[in-house]
Amino acid sequence: MTARVGWAAMGVLAVLGGAVADEPLPTREQLIAWARETLALIARELQSPYTGLYLDEAHLDGRRSGPCFAWGGGVMLSALDAAAKVDAAYKPALEAYAKGLERYWNPTGPVPGFDVLPGPKPVDRYYDDNAWLVLGYAEAYEVTGNAAWLERAKATLTYVLSGADDKLGGGLYWREVPRDTKNTCINAPAVVCCYRLAKLTGDASLAKRGDELLAWTLANLQDPADGLMWDAKKLDGTIGRAKWTYNTGLTIRALADPSRDAASLEQAVKMARTAVAHWQDPATGAIRDDGAFAHLLTEALLFVDQRTGRAEFRPAVLRALAFLHARNRDANGHYPKRWQEAPTAPIEGWKLIEQASVVRGYLTAVE
């Protein structure tokens, strides 16, 4: 029988990192309500009434930017995916935005893919932007049943995998031009993409490709000292040793995939424990990283719990989310860049990616 920890019990057991949470842990209903209020704010302040696309940022003085970059669009798509899972009333918004993002598709060869901004424009494509969109469209298909989104995910994965060559022994580049670094932020999500689409399409070759990419990523970009993931490797072999939550988070998700064996799952559990110790503030429960990265770690931690049938990491995630709503928001309901910040004055400018990351964080924690 799967071991479960109730919501009330978690308020007592939220001790990962060595300190009991000083904010009440959220209920399912609260998580949904918090996500709804931020989605409403996004629609009011960051959605163009003319195109339906989302803008990159807005400011207290009324200034608003142009369309968001593809990365922010991918996070917003994933936020709408999660919202539509919880409440079918969000499905029309999900369908509309999945269609609207087609304006970012750049058909220029050698392989078409999503550009950083809507076209027409000269090519400027990132393989990692496209990986996030593979996952967003795959989930949109799962939520809506619209086969067009599965086809878009497949075409986008073709672009992602075109970023490979045999330099450094394999792996994917971060950016189409210049091809000068191979980063965890593309290779780890590409593995998750391969596994996801292998399951949805029955294409076993994708699972094999995922295994190959994961082996390369661990061999080239994992810190042997603590098991967490470095950022990048240049073609001269130089390692970029910065550590971000999302790099480790996506590697955890890849290792914990149901297609892999028990030893891989245990490796994911070990990495997840190290990640909590490394990034969670033991005093407040906050995740010490940018929200655009941090929500991918919390999602990975919950995925490990799902795979093991234990609630080992859920208390840590709920502590982080409790901090977000109680102390990370400003008086106007906006969230700053980093999840450990506690604004004392209204935020002057807020970005779509930061607000959408919070929505995704709240809704992936809904049981």
C-alpha positions as CSV (number, residue, x, y, z in Angstrom):
1,M,0.0,0.0,0.0
2,T,1.3,3.5,-0.9
3,A,2.3,5.5,2.2
4,R,0.6,8.9,2.3
5,V,0.9,11.8,4.6
6,G,-2.2,14.0,5.1
7,W,-2.2,17.7,4.7
8,A,-2.6,18.4,8.4
9,A,0.2,16.0,9.3
10,M,2.5,17.7,6.9
11,G,2.2,20.9,8.9
12,V,3.9,19.0,11.7
13,L,6.3,17.0,9.6
14,A,7.6,19.8,7.4
15,V,11.1,19.6,8.8
16,L,13.3,18.9,5.7
17,G,16.3,21.2,6.1
18,G,16.1,21.1,9.8
19,A,13.4,23.6,10.7
20,V,9.7,23.5,11.0
21,A,7.9,25.8,8.6
22,D,6.8,29.1,10.0
23,E,3.9,29.5,7.5
24,P,0.9,27.2,7.4
25,L,1.1,24.6,4.7
26,P,-1.4,25.1,1.9
27,T,-4.4,23.0,1.3
28,R,-5.4,21.8,-2.2
29,E,-8.1,24.4,-2.3
30,Q,-5.6,27.2,-1.4
31,L,-3.2,26.1,-4.0
32,I,-5.9,26.3,-6.7
33,A,-7.1,29.6,-5.4
34,W,-3.6,31.1,-5.4
35,A,-3.0,29.9,-9.0
36,R,-6.4,31.4,-10.1
37,E,-5.6,34.8,-8.6
38,T,-2.2,34.9,-10.5
39,L,-3.7,33.7,-13.7
40,A,-6.3,36.4,-13.5
41,L,-3.6,39.0,-12.9
42,I,-1.6,37.7,-15.9
43,A,-4.7,37.9,-18.1
44,R,-5.4,41.4,-17.0
45,E,-1.9,42.9,-17.1
46,L,0.2,40.7,-19.4
47,Q,-2.1,39.6,-22.2
48,S,-2.5,41.6,-25.4
49,P,-6.1,42.4,-26.2
50,Y,-5.2,42.5,-29.9
51,T,-3.2,39.3,-30.5
52,G,-4.1,37.2,-27.4
53,L,-0.3,36.6,-27.0
54,Y,1.3,37.3,-23.6
55,L,3.7,40.2,-23.1
56,D,7.1,39.8,-21.6
57,E,6.7,42.3,-18.8
58,A,4.6,45.2,-17.3
59,H,5.5,48.1,-15.0
60,L,3.8,50.1,-12.3
61,D,3.9,53.2,-14.4
62,G,1.8,51.5,-17.0
63,R,4.5,50.6,-19.5
64,R,4.2,47.2,-21.2
65,S,6.7,45.4,-23.4
66,G,6.2,43.5,-26.6
67,P,5.5,39.7,-26.8
68,C,7.2,37.4,-24.4
69,F,10.2,35.4,-25.4
70,A,9.7,31.7,-26.3
71,W,11.0,30.5,-22.9
72,G,8.3,32.5,-21.1
73,G,5.8,31.4,-23.6
74,G,6.7,27.8,-22.8
75,V,6.3,28.3,-19.1
76,M,2.9,30.0,-19.7
77,L,1.8,27.1,-21.8
78,S,2.7,24.7,-19.0
79,A,0.8,26.9,-16.5
80,L,-2.3,26.7,-18.7
81,D,-1.8,22.9,-19.1
82,A,-1.8,22.6,-15.3
83,A,-4.8,24.9,-14.9
84,A,-6.8,23.0,-17.5
85,K,-6.0,19.7,-15.7
86,V,-7.5,21.1,-12.5
87,D,-10.4,23.0,-14.1
88,A,-11.8,22.3,-17.6
89,A,-12.9,25.9,-17.7
90,Y,-9.3,26.8,-18.6
91,K,-9.3,24.5,-21.7
92,P,-10.4,27.3,-24.1
93,A,-7.5,29.5,-22.9
94,L,-5.1,26.6,-23.3
95,E,-6.3,25.9,-26.8
96,A,-6.1,29.5,-27.8
97,Y,-2.6,30.0,-26.5
98,A,-1.3,26.7,-28.0
99,K,-2.6,28.0,-31.3
100,G,-1.2,31.5,-30.7
101,L,2.3,30.3,-30.1
102,E,2.4,29.0,-33.7
103,R,3.3,32.6,-34.6
104,Y,6.8,31.8,-33.1
105,W,7.3,28.9,-35.5
106,N,10.1,29.7,-37.9
107,P,9.9,27.4,-41.0
108,T,13.4,28.3,-42.1
109,G,15.7,25.3,-42.5
110,P,17.7,23.2,-42.1
111,V,15.1,22.1,-39.5
112,P,12.1,24.2,-38.6
113,G,11.6,25.2,-35.0
114,F,10.3,27.8,-32.6
115,D,12.1,31.2,-32.7
116,V,12.7,33.4,-29.7
117,L,10.0,35.9,-30.8
118,P,7.1,35.9,-33.3
119,G,7.9,36.1,-36.9
120,P,8.5,36.9,-39.6
121,K,12.1,37.6,-38.5
122,P,15.7,36.3,-39.1
123,V,16.4,33.0,-37.4
124,D,17.3,33.1,-33.7
125,R,16.4,29.7,-32.2
126,Y,17.4,28.0,-29.0
127,Y,17.2,24.2,-28.6
128,D,16.2,24.6,-24.9
129,D,13.3,26.9,-25.7
130,N,12.0,24.3,-28.0
131,A,12.4,21.5,-25.5
132,W,10.1,23.4,-23.0
133,L,7.6,23.7,-25.8
134,V,7.8,20.0,-26.6
135,L,6.8,19.3,-23.0
136,G,4.1,22.0,-23.1
137,Y,2.5,20.8,-26.3
138,A,2.7,17.1,-25.2
139,E,0.9,18.0,-22.0
140,A,-1.7,20.1,-24.0
141,Y,-2.4,17.0,-26.0
142,E,-2.8,14.9,-22.9
143,V,-5.2,17.5,-21.3
144,T,-7.3,18.3,-24.4
145,G,-7.0,15.3,-26.6
146,N,-6.3,17.6,-29.6
147,A,-4.0,15.6,-31.9
148,A,-2.6,18.8,-33.4
149,W,-0.7,19.4,-30.2
150,L,0.9,16.0,-30.3
151,E,2.0,16.6,-33.9
152,R,3.5,20.0,-32.9
153,A,5.3,18.3,-30.0
154,K,6.8,15.7,-32.4
155,A,7.9,18.3,-35.0
156,T,9.5,20.4,-32.2
157,L,11.3,17.4,-30.8
158,T,12.7,16.8,-34.3
159,Y,14.2,20.3,-34.2
160,V,15.5,19.7,-30.6
161,L,17.3,16.5,-31.6
162,S,18.8,18.2,-34.7
163,G,21.0,20.1,-32.2
164,A,23.3,17.1,-31.8
165,D,26.7,16.2,-33.3
166,D,29.7,14.0,-32.2
167,K,31.8,16.8,-30.8
168,L,32.5,16.2,-27.1
169,G,31.3,12.7,-27.7
170,G,27.7,13.6,-28.3
171,G,25.1,15.8,-26.6
172,L,23.0,18.7,-27.8
173,Y,23.9,22.3,-28.3
174,W,22.1,25.1,-26.4
175,R,21.7,27.4,-29.4
176,E,21.5,27.0,-33.1
177,V,24.0,29.8,-33.9
178,P,26.6,29.8,-32.6
179,R,27.0,26.2,-31.6
180,D,29.6,26.6,-28.9
181,T,28.3,25.0,-25.7
182,K,26.4,21.9,-24.8
183,N,24.3,22.6,-21.7
184,T,22.4,20.7,-19.1
185,C,19.4,23.0,-19.7
186,I,18.9,21.4,-23.1
187,N,20.2,17.9,-22.7
188,A,18.2,17.0,-19.5
189,P,14.8,18.3,-20.8
190,A,15.5,16.7,-24.1
191,V,15.7,13.4,-22.3
192,V,12.4,14.0,-20.6
193,C,10.9,15.0,-24.0
194,C,12.2,11.7,-25.6
195,Y,10.7,9.6,-22.8
196,R,7.4,11.5,-22.9
197,L,6.9,11.2,-26.7
198,A,8.1,7.6,-26.7
199,K,5.2,6.9,-24.3
200,L,2.7,8.9,-26.3
201,T,3.7,7.6,-29.8
202,G,5.0,4.1,-29.1
203,D,8.3,5.1,-30.8
204,A,10.9,3.0,-28.9
205,S,13.7,4.7,-30.8
206,L,12.9,7.9,-28.8
207,A,13.4,6.1,-25.5
208,K,16.7,4.8,-26.7
209,R,17.8,8.3,-27.7
210,G,16.7,9.6,-24.3
211,D,18.9,6.9,-22.7
212,E,21.9,8.0,-24.8
213,L,21.4,11.7,-24.0
214,L,21.0,11.0,-20.3
215,A,24.2,8.9,-20.2
216,W,26.1,11.7,-22.0
217,T,24.7,14.4,-19.7
218,L,25.7,12.5,-16.5
219,A,29.1,11.7,-17.8
220,N,29.9,15.3,-18.9
221,L,27.9,17.6,-16.6
222,Q,27.4,16.0,-13.2
223,D,29.6,17.2,-10.3
224,P,31.1,14.0,-8.9
225,A,31.5,15.8,-5.5
226,D,27.8,16.2,-4.7
227,G,25.9,14.6,-7.7
228,L,24.2,17.9,-8.7
229,M,24.4,19.2,-12.2
230,W,26.8,21.8,-13.7
231,D,25.6,24.3,-16.3
232,A,27.5,23.7,-19.5
233,K,30.5,22.3,-21.4
234,K,32.3,24.3,-24.0
235,L,33.8,22.7,-27.1
236,D,37.3,23.1,-25.6
237,G,36.2,21.0,-22.7
238,T,35.9,23.9,-20.2
239,I,33.1,23.3,-17.7
240,G,30.7,26.1,-16.6
241,R,30.2,25.1,-13.0
242,A,27.2,27.2,-12.1
243,K,24.4,25.2,-10.6
244,W,20.8,26.0,-11.2
245,T,17.8,24.2,-9.8
246,Y,16.2,23.4,-13.1
247,N,19.3,21.6,-14.4
248,T,19.2,19.2,-11.5
249,G,15.4,19.1,-11.5
250,L,15.2,17.9,-15.1
251,T,17.9,15.3,-14.6
252,I,16.0,14.0,-11.6
253,R,12.9,13.7,-13.7
254,A,14.8,11.9,-16.4
255,L,16.3,9.4,-13.9
256,A,13.0,8.8,-12.3
257,D,11.2,8.1,-15.6
258,P,9.0,4.9,-15.5
259,S,10.9,3.5,-18.5
260,R,14.1,3.2,-16.4
261,D,15.1,0.7,-13.8
262,A,15.0,0.7,-10.0
263,A,18.7,1.7,-9.7
264,S,18.0,4.8,-11.8
265,L,15.0,5.7,-9.5
266,E,17.2,5.4,-6.4
267,Q,19.8,7.7,-8.1
268,A,17.0,10.2,-8.6
269,V,16.0,10.0,-4.9
270,K,19.6,10.5,-3.8
271,M,19.9,13.6,-6.1
272,A,16.6,15.0,-4.9
273,R,17.7,14.7,-1.3
274,T,20.9,16.6,-2.1
275,A,19.0,19.2,-4.1
276,V,16.7,20.0,-1.1
277,A,19.7,20.3,1.2
278,H,21.5,22.5,-1.3
279,W,18.7,24.9,-2.4
280,Q,16.1,25.0,0.3
281,D,16.5,27.6,3.1
282,P,16.2,25.6,6.3
283,A,14.8,28.6,8.2
284,T,12.1,29.7,5.8
285,G,11.5,26.8,3.4
286,A,12.2,29.1,0.4
287,I,13.9,27.7,-2.7
288,R,17.0,29.9,-3.2
289,D,16.9,30.4,-7.0
290,D,15.1,32.1,-9.8
291,G,11.4,31.1,-10.0
292,A,11.9,30.3,-13.7
293,F,14.2,27.5,-12.6
294,A,12.8,26.7,-9.1
295,H,9.4,25.5,-10.2
296,L,11.1,22.8,-12.3
297,L,12.8,21.5,-9.2
298,T,9.6,21.4,-7.1
299,E,7.9,19.5,-9.9
300,A,10.7,17.0,-10.1
301,L,10.6,16.4,-6.3
302,L,6.9,15.7,-6.6
303,F,7.5,13.4,-9.5
304,V,9.9,11.4,-7.5
305,D,7.3,11.0,-4.7
306,Q,4.8,9.8,-7.3
307,R,7.3,7.2,-8.6
308,T,8.3,5.9,-5.1
309,G,4.9,6.1,-3.6
310,R,6.3,8.0,-0.6
311,A,5.7,11.6,0.5
312,E,9.3,12.2,1.2
313,F,9.7,15.5,-0.7
314,R,6.1,16.9,-0.6
315,P,6.6,18.7,2.7
316,A,9.6,20.5,1.3
317,V,7.7,21.6,-1.7
318,L,4.7,22.8,0.3
319,R,7.0,24.8,2.6
320,A,8.4,26.5,-0.5
321,L,5.0,27.3,-1.9
322,A,3.7,28.5,1.5
323,F,6.6,31.0,1.6
324,L,5.8,32.2,-1.9
325,H,2.2,33.2,-1.2
326,A,2.8,34.5,2.3
327,R,6.1,36.4,1.8
328,N,7.3,36.4,-1.8
329,R,4.4,38.4,-3.3
330,D,4.2,42.1,-3.1
331,A,1.1,44.0,-2.0
332,N,-0.2,44.0,-5.6
333,G,0.1,40.2,-6.0
334,H,3.2,40.3,-8.2
335,Y,6.2,37.9,-7.7
336,P,9.8,38.9,-8.0
337,K,12.6,37.0,-9.9
338,R,13.9,34.9,-7.1
339,W,11.8,32.6,-4.9
340,Q,13.6,33.5,-1.7
341,E,12.9,37.2,-1.9
342,A,10.5,38.9,0.5
343,P,9.5,42.3,-1.1
344,T,8.9,45.2,1.3
345,A,7.7,47.5,-1.4
346,P,5.7,47.2,-4.6
347,I,7.6,45.6,-7.4
348,E,8.3,48.2,-10.1
349,G,8.3,45.7,-13.0
350,W,7.1,42.1,-13.2
351,K,7.7,39.5,-15.9
352,L,5.4,36.9,-17.4
353,I,7.9,34.0,-16.8
354,E,8.1,34.8,-13.1
355,Q,4.3,34.9,-12.6
356,A,3.7,31.8,-14.8
357,S,6.4,29.9,-12.9
358,V,4.5,30.4,-9.6
359,V,1.2,29.2,-11.2
360,R,2.9,26.1,-12.5
361,G,4.5,25.6,-9.0
362,Y,1.2,25.8,-7.2
363,L,-0.8,23.6,-9.6
364,T,1.7,20.8,-9.9
365,A,1.4,20.4,-6.1
366,V,-2.3,19.9,-6.3
367,E,-3.3,16.3,-5.6
